[in-house]
Amino acid sequence: MITNYEKRKHKLHSAQQEDILGSFWGGSDRLVIVHGKTMKICMASDFFYPNMGGVEEHIFNLSQCLLARGHKVIVITHSYDDRKGIRHMTNGLKVYYVPIKVFYNQVVLPTMICNIPLLRHILLREQIDIVHGHSAFSTLAHETMNVAQLLGLRCVFTDHSLFGFADLSAVVTNKFLEISLANCNHCICVSHTGKENTVLRAKVHQDKVSVIPNAVDTAYFTPNPCRRPNDDETINVVVVSRLVYRKGVDLLAGILPKLKHLPNVHFIIGGDGPKRALLEEVRERNNMQDRVVMLGALEHAKVRDVLVQGHIFLNTSLTEAYCMAIVEAAACGLQVVSTKVGGIPEVLPSSLIILTEPTVESVYRGLREAIRREMEKKQITSSRYQNGSIDGLIPTPSKTTYAGLCAFERNQIVTNLYNWNNVTERTEKVYRTVLRDSPATLESMMRNCLRSGVWPFVLVISLCHLILRFLDWLVPRMYIDTCCSENPFLRTSDYEQERRSTENHILSATVRRKREKFS
């Protein structure tokens, strides 16, 4: 039987250890980071697997890295066809496919109150500390953050897109975003341009917005020059994008006829959307069926197999906060040609990308420059085999000097610029910062909503609060079964082992110094 003296002794010993670690790392705030306190995080968005896109990939990769660092992560999204209920993905990532009908464009109907019982039950069952919403288009993300704030949880929001200010749809969307982010603890944007856009349209204070870019798995997106054409003339231009207006498909349709006189230039177009019919019409009108290949919708696992077949990657987007496609293409060793819009100029250095204006003529000139560079590279590699010589002793002609980068050099540059470990560490810092904030009260939430100028929304907040109080009486929290905090699918990571060995080394060294001092 453990006596009170032994309990006090154990408590005192633990406090001494915390004091030692806290003094070593510079304070009690750093102590939380050293001990690696496990956080329980909920990712909420309408956009997740099996739907594929930049937001979906960001949520999945960030969740996997957080799981590897010892945190508990769940995902809340709406059901997809027969995919309902709870599913477990790689490394035990738990996904709640809640049975909510889709209203429009993979987004649920914004009711604000109908989903409160289900969201409350999930958040309390999983003992969530932080709710992280993704995408301004996602209704489910905003509703989950609203319920979390009323439950006293902290909220973080990541904005992945840019919006205008002129058209009616943008005005309405911006006002709803302002209301939703009025009580959000912190916002994350993927580029500095996106941060300026979010601060202006959602009226969020700039100190509450951080810039954390996306990343790419460069160990998977690697070059494979053997998949390119073997001849010395063919140039493959790859386009992987949703075929919609804002992706600049009309610009691509205007460029194809201009390259009709270059028989060595071929296009590989991956993606689907309402603008696909336009590209097929242009292809048939200019008799380019043998040079323009339409692959249709692609799974993300097959994107790399398409990218490595090309020499040039073309992006014609009209608006982008951060374009993941050009980073993946650069990691695969392609020369990138892209429109200079949104946050794209911040993404890649000038040695990896050719920036153009969002016009047909400008994109055409940029594409011709990229074709010229690739032809120079082909002349260098093929000059050694001229006149039947294959021993490589013939010097390269001076007129074919090429100062560009090879595919593997491009991959290394992207590896140094973007990796998920760095993104995860920076996101962790945001999480720990918001955990220090005091929980929001009903009064403060209503006051923040009044500042947005939409007074009727205060009634919505009040109604949500009353529903939650009623649910506390109808289904008390003590009757909700809580889930296990540990992840049985994931073994102790190298990161945790290294952290623990560092702590043990610090403790032993400090204790040894204290013994020497008093001996």
Disulfide bonds with the S-S distance in Angstrom:
none
